[in-house]
Amino acid sequence: MKTKYIIFAGFFLILIGAGIGLKMFFKPHADISKLKTEYKVEASGLILEFEQDENAATAKYSEKILEISGNLVSKNKLPNGTNLLVLHDEMQGISCQLDSIWAAANQSAIEALETGKAVTVKGICKGYLMEIKVSPAIIVSK
């Protein structure tokens, strides 16, 4: 009799685990434009913070919503169709991978961007590896 209850409880726990896993897998795409900005920073200041103390800057900014203002150095379209903007410096700048859903709806805004001009992007900071990674991101102003 106890074996039957143990098997039933085990099956029930597996079912709950599968349900939670499916819910997380099919979680809706985060709309960056509706998320609250946690830090508004200049590109040069953000890079300086990471260069001076990477661990402290990572603890402060990692997985946070940033609004970053700076000069657009380059804009590229990656082979997978993702739009990539680089702010401040080509080598040690801020690499912003634009949100694919936002980019599809705002292609004219992306095409209107000019290198050397000021731009503000909003996105989730993913950390620092030769450059600061921000993904997904959207253009707030140009």
C-alpha positions in Angstrom: 0.0 0.0 0.0 2.8 2.4 0.9 4.6 1.7 -2.4 1.5 2.8 -4.3 1.6 6.2 -2.5 5.3 6.6 -3.0 4.9 6.0 -6.7 1.9 8.4 -6.9 3.9 11.1 -5.0 6.9 10.6 -7.3 4.8 10.9 -10.4 3.0 14.0 -9.0 6.4 15.7 -8.3 7.6 14.9 -11.8 4.4 16.3 -13.2 4.8 19.5 -11.2 8.5 19.9 -12.2 7.6 19.4 -15.9 4.8 22.1 -15.5 7.3 24.6 -14.0 9.9 23.8 -16.7 7.4 24.3 -19.5 6.1 27.6 -17.9 9.7 28.9 -17.8 10.5 27.7 -21.3 7.4 29.5 -22.8 7.9 32.6 -20.7 6.9 35.7 -22.8 9.6 37.9 -24.3 10.5 40.8 -22.1 9.5 44.2 -23.5 12.6 46.3 -22.8 10.7 49.6 -23.5 8.3 48.9 -20.6 11.0 47.9 -18.1 12.1 50.5 -15.6 15.6 51.9 -16.1 17.8 51.3 -13.1 20.9 53.3 -14.2 21.3 56.2 -16.7 25.0 56.4 -17.7 27.3 57.9 -20.3 29.2 55.3 -22.4 32.6 56.7 -21.4 31.7 56.7 -17.7 30.5 53.1 -17.9 33.6 51.9 -19.6 35.8 53.8 -17.1 34.0 52.1 -14.2 34.6 48.6 -15.7 38.2 49.4 -16.4 38.9 50.7 -12.9 37.2 47.9 -11.0 35.6 45.2 -13.1 34.3 43.2 -10.1 32.5 46.1 -8.5 31.1 47.3 -11.8 29.9 43.8 -12.7 28.2 43.5 -9.3 26.6 46.9 -9.8 25.4 46.6 -13.5 25.1 42.9 -14.4 21.6 42.0 -15.4 20.4 45.5 -14.7 18.4 47.8 -17.1 20.7 50.5 -18.3 20.1 53.6 -20.4 23.4 54.4 -22.1 24.2 57.6 -24.0 27.2 57.9 -26.3 28.4 58.3 -29.9 27.6 55.5 -32.3 30.9 54.1 -33.7 29.4 51.4 -35.9 26.2 49.6 -36.8 26.3 46.1 -38.3 23.9 43.4 -39.2 25.2 40.0 -38.1 24.8 36.9 -40.3 21.8 35.7 -38.2 20.0 39.0 -38.9 20.6 40.6 -35.6 21.4 44.4 -35.5 24.5 45.3 -33.5 25.4 48.9 -32.4 28.8 49.8 -31.0 29.1 52.9 -28.8 32.1 54.9 -27.8 35.0 52.8 -29.2 35.2 50.0 -31.7 37.7 47.9 -29.7 36.7 48.5 -26.1 33.3 50.0 -26.5 29.7 49.0 -25.7 28.2 46.3 -27.9 24.4 46.6 -28.0 22.5 43.7 -29.6 19.1 45.1 -30.6 16.0 43.2 -29.6 14.8 41.3 -32.7 11.1 42.0 -32.2 11.8 45.7 -31.6 14.2 45.9 -34.6 11.7 44.4 -37.0 9.1 47.0 -36.0 11.5 49.9 -36.1 13.8 49.2 -39.1 13.5 52.8 -40.3 14.9 54.1 -37.0 17.8 51.8 -37.2 18.5 52.8 -40.8 18.4 56.5 -39.9 21.2 56.1 -37.4 24.5 57.8 -38.5 27.9 56.8 -37.2 29.6 59.6 -35.2 26.2 60.9 -33.9 24.9 60.7 -30.4 22.5 57.9 -29.6 20.8 56.5 -26.4 20.1 52.8 -26.0 18.3 51.0 -23.3 19.0 47.3 -22.5 20.2 44.7 -20.1 23.9 44.7 -19.2 25.4 41.2 -19.7 28.9 42.0 -18.4 32.4 42.8 -19.7 34.4 40.7 -22.0 36.8 42.9 -24.0 33.8 45.2 -24.4 30.6 45.7 -22.4 27.7 43.6 -23.7 24.1 44.9 -23.7 21.4 42.5 -24.9 18.6 42.8 -25.7 18.6 46.6 -26.4 16.4 49.2 -28.0 17.1 52.7 -29.3 15.6 55.3 -27.0 16.7 58.4 -28.9 19.0 59.5 -31.6 
